[in-house]
Amino acid sequence: MTELADAVLPLIRTRADLHRRAASNAHGRQMHDAVDLLEQAAGTEDPAGLYAVTHKALTSAVKVIARADDSSGIIGDACRRLLALHPVHAAAAGVAPGRIVDWMIRFQFAGDVDYFEIDPVAYAPALGEQGVAAYRDRLAEIRAGLGPEPADGEWWRSERSHEWFTLDHNARRLAVLDRDVEEIVRTHARDQRVAVWLQDTAEALEEIGEIDLAVDWARRATEHDRGHQSLTAARYWCGLLAAHRPDELLEARLQVFRTWPSATSAGHLLADAEAAWPDYRDEVLDRLAADPREAVLFALLGLEDARLAWNLAHKLELRDVDAWDRLVEAYERVDPRAVLPVQIELVEAALVQADAQQYRLAARRLKRMRTLARGTDDAAAVDAFIASLRVEHRRRPRFQQELDRAGLP
């Protein structure tokens, strides 16, 4: 194992200053190389030695992230990969359950950082029945020492909020380990006040194979309200149906679209409706008309109908620059000269405020306009427009520079 340790641990450990994001990111990528080595070593190295190196790597990684600027999340992802490997290698090595329990408690309640969770379900094979029972006893001791639980589960108000949050996490995961439906509902759904708790319940039930119950709780999460959590739950609900009850998927897609009409939800409905799409087309376009951007993007990207998107953009008085940009790029293949007036409006909008990036975009548009107009009656008008911009914005040297760089007259 010395060879593996010598290859892995120097990639994890460092004395470098990681408060600069560039240095932190570079070291994080190096840490991922170390985790790759540990993953590749499974089944080819002595399990006890492999666990020892993994454990040392995890310990060092946590110390590293405690003093690093990990705003990019690269080091954190490496730590999570190590946390996923740790129980697997512990089970293969036959590590004494008591040692694992001691480490699990110490890591969660007295560790160098408090923003990683560990999963008792993942550690169950290594702990065995007696180890799991010992782990529960240790958690119970900690809970008893905290005194009365804060009202309504508002642990964040407590001075011991971290301990309460950690105990709650363990209660939920142990309910999954026990495959106890009632306990899963109690610990995950809580008072059903927010949609994400209902989705959490559905995911836990899916994990233990209770698919029908998972579908029901996912539907409840979707119908909880019209907020972003319910929209996220709707995606999960439809995913469950697609995997397990496909005959119900189309009706669910229609419900989701009617609740959150958008180009995205319309696109999902289109894909799953297949031959039945004509039955829904008019309703979808009518509902999307309330939001010109969504209507145009669905016609352009979902239906792949640039002519329809172009007509809708004018009929609905589209104002979104990004949507116009995409539409112009697509429609110039249909009618190059037709996009020129829109390009003029986009250039003028870009020059309302002094901004170097907008100057570059405007110059790029103008160059494209010249290409589209070349050899047509519009060529002279485009050059005249560029000349007028040169005069109008003569006190913007950066804009003049961008025009020169683009090779414009």
N, C-alpha and C positions, 0 to 999 in steps of 0.2 A: 504493500500500500504506500510505501515511501514514494515510489515513482508517481503514483496518482496524486498524492498530497502535494508533491513538489510541482506538479503541473497545474493543479487546481488552486491551491491556497494563495499563491502570489498574485493570481488574477483577481482574487477577492479582496485581499488586504492591501492597504495603502496608507501612507503617511502624508500623502499629497493634500494640498488645500483644495477642498471640493466645494467651496462656497461660490465659485464661479460656475455658471451653468455649463459652459463648454467643457471644462475639466470634469465636471460631474457626469455629463453625458458620455464622454470618452471612457471614463472608468466604468460606467454602467454597461456599456457595450462589451467591455472586457469581462465583466462579471457574467454576462450571458454566455460568453465563450467557455467560462469555467463550468457553468451549469450544463452546457452541451456535453462536456467531458463526463460529468457525473451521470447524465442520462445514458450516454453511450456505454458506460462501464457496467451498467446493470446486466447481470447474467454472465459477465466475463471476469469479474473480480470477486475476491473473497467478500461475502456479504458483511461480515463484522467490520472489516477494514473499510469497506465502502460506506457503511453507516458512519463510522468514525470521521471520515473525511467530510461527508455531507454535513454532519453535526457541527464540525469545526467551521465549515464554510458558511453555514447559516448563522452561527454565532458571530462570526466576523462581519458578515454582510449587514447584520442589524446594527453593529457598531459603526459601520461605514455610513449607513443611511442616516444615522442619528446626527451626523455632523456635515451632511451634504445638502446642497441645493438640488433637490430632486424634483423641481417643478415640471420637468419633462416626463417624469415617471419611469425612466429607464431603470434606475437602480431598484425602485419599488417592484417593478415587474420581475426583476431577477430574484429579489427576496421571495416573492410569491411562488416562483418556480421552485426555489429551494424548499419552501414550506410544503409544497405538494410532494416533493421527493422524500422529505424527511420521514413521514409515517410509512411509506412504502419500503424504504431501506431499513427502517427499524424493525418492521415485521419480518423481512427476509433474514435479518441478522439475529432474530430471537432475543432482542434486548430485554432485560428484566423489566416487567411491567411497572414495578415500583420506581425504577429510574425514570421511565417515561412519564409517569404521573407527576413525579417531582418536577420534571422539566416543564411539563405542560402548565402546571400551576405557576411556576416561577416566571415563565415566559409571558403569561397573560396578566399576572397581577403584580409582578415586580421586575419587569423587563426594561431594557434600555429605551424602548419606544412602546407606545400604546396604540398604534394605529394598524396593527395586523391582527387578524383573527386566525385561530387554528380550529380545525374541525374534528371533534371527537368521533364522528362517523368514520373519518379516514383513519383514525388511530385505533379503532376498535379491533381490527385483526391483530395488531401488535399487542394490545392490552389484554385481550381475552376477557372472559366473563369476570374473573376476579379483579383484573385491572380496571375494568369499567366501573365495577362496584366501588373500588377504592377511590376512583376519580370522583364519583358522585359524592362519596362521603367527604372528600376534601372541599368540594364546592359547597356542600351543606354547612360545613364548619365556617367557611367564609361568609356565607349568607347569614348565619346566626350571629356572627360578630358585627354585622353592620347595623343591627337594630331594625326598627320598623321600616318596611319598604315605603318609599315616597308615594303619596296618593296618586292614583290614576296613572301609574307607571311613569311619572314625570321625573325620571332619574337625573336628568340634567340639572335639576334644581338642587340636588344633593351635593355635599362636599365629596362624597364618595361615588360620583356619577360613573367613573370608569368601571369601578367594581360592579355596579348595578347593570350597566350595559353589557359587561362581559358575562355576568351570570345569566342575563336574558338570552344572549346569543347561545350559550351552552344549553339552556333549557330547550330552546328551539331545536338545536341539532340533536340533542338526546331524545327528544320526542320522535324525530325521524329515525334515529337508531332503533328505538323501540317499536317502530311502525305502529304507533298509537294514534289513530285518527283523531280521537277526541282531544288528546293532548296537543297534537299538531294544530288543530283549530284554535284551541285556547291560547297557545303561545304565539302563534303567527297572526291570527286575525285580530286578537286582542278585543277591543271594543268596536272593531270594524269602522273606525272613524275615517280612515283614509284608504284610498284605492290600492296603494302599494302593499298594504298589509294583506289585502285579499289576494293579490297576485302572489305574494310570498306564500300564502297558504296553498294556493294552487300548485306552485312549483314544488313545495314539499310533498304534497300528495302525489304529484306525478313521479317524484323521486322514489316513492315506495310502491309505485305501480297502481295506485288508485286513480285510474285515468278518468272514469266517469265523474268522480268527485272533483278531480282537478279541473275538468272542463266546466263544471258547475261554478266553482269558485272563480275561475278566470272570467266567466260570463258576468258574475256578480261584480267583479272588479271593473269590467268594461262599462257596466251600466251604473256604476256608483255615482259618477257625475260626468261633466264634460271637460275636465281638466287634463293636463298632460299625463298624469299618472294613469288615468283611465284609458287614454289613447295608447300608452305603452302596453297596458294590459290587453287592449284590443288586439295588438299585434301578436301577443303571446297566445291569446285565446284562438285566433285564427290559425296559428301554427300548430296548436294542439289538435284542432279539428282536421287540418290538412293531414296530419300524421295518423290520426286514430278514427276520425268520423268524417271522412271526406264528403259524404252525402249532405252534411249540414253546413259545409263551408260556404257555399254560394249565398245562402240566406244570411249568414253571419257577415260576409263581405258587404252585402247590401245594407245591413243594419249599421255597420261601421261607417260606410260612406254617407248615409243619411245623417248620422250624428256628427261626423267630421268631414264634410265635403272638401276634397282637395284633389290635386292632380295625382298624388300618391295613392289615396284610397280609391280613386276612380280607376287607376291603373291596375290595382289588385282585383277590383271587380271585373274589369275587362278581361284580365288573364284567366280568372276562374269561371267566368260566364261562358267562354268559348262560343259555341254555336248559338247560345241564347243571348249573346250580347245585344242584338237588335231590340230585344224586349226592354232593355235598360238605357239605351243610348240617349233617347230624348230627355228622360228624367235627369240623367247625369249632366248633360250639357246645360239644361235649364238651371239646375242647382249651382253648377259651377259659374254660371254667368254673373252671380253676385260678387265674384272675385275674379276680375279680368286676368290677373296673373295666372291663377290656377287653371282657368278655362283655356288660356292660350297654351300653357305648358302641357296640359293634358292632350290637346289636339296635336301639338307638335311632337311630343315625346311618347305619349301613350298610343294615340291613333296613328302617329307618323304621317299626318296629313298637313303638310305645310300650307296648302291653299286654304284649308279650313281655319288653321291657326291665324293666317294673315287676315282673313275676313273677320274673324272674331276680334283680333287686336284692334281693328278700326271700328267695328261695330260697338265694342264695349269700351272704347277709348282707353286702351292700355296705357299706363303711365310708368310702369316698372322698367327701368333701364336694362337690367339684366335679362328680363324676358324679351325685350326688344332686340337685344344683342344676339341672343340665341336664334330668334326668329329671322332676323336679317341674314344671319349666316346660312340658314337653311333655305330661305326664300330666294336668295340671289341665284340659286341653281335653277329656280323656276322662272324668274323674271328679273334679270340683273338690273335693268334700268328702273324697275319699280321701287327698289330699295333706296335709291339715291335720295329722295326727299326725306326719308326717315333718317338716313345717315347724317344729313345736314342738321336735323333737329338734335340728334345725339351729340354731334360735335359742338353745337351751340350750347347745349346743356352742360357739357363737360367744361366749357370755358367760363361758366358763370363765376366761379371762384378761382383764385390763383392756387394752383396745385400741380406740382411737377408730374405726379403720376397721371393726372387727367390730361396734362399736355401730351404725354407719350401716347395715351389712348387716342386722343384727338388726331394726332399726326398719323397714327396707324390707320385710323378710319379714313382719313383723307387720302392716304396712299392707296387704300383699297378702292375708294371711290374712283380714283383716276384709272385704276386697272379695269374696273367694271365699265367705265364710260369710254374707254379707248376705242376709237374707230366708230363712235356713234355721234349723233347730234348733240349729246350731253357733254362731250369732252370739253368744249370751250367754256360751258357754264360752270363745270367743276373747277377748272383752272381760275376762272373769274372769282369764284367763291373763295378759293385759297388766297388769291391776291387781296380780296377784301379783308380777310382775317389778318393777313400780314399788316395791313394798314391799321385796322381797328385795335390790334393788340401789339402795336409797335413798341410800347413801353414794357413789354413782357419778354425780356431777353431769353429767358429759359424756354419759352414757347417757340420763339424764333429759332433757337438752337435745335429743338426737336423737329421742326419743319425741315431744317437743313439736313439733319441726320437722316431723315426719311427720304431725302432727295426730292423734295417738293419745290415747285417754282416760287 
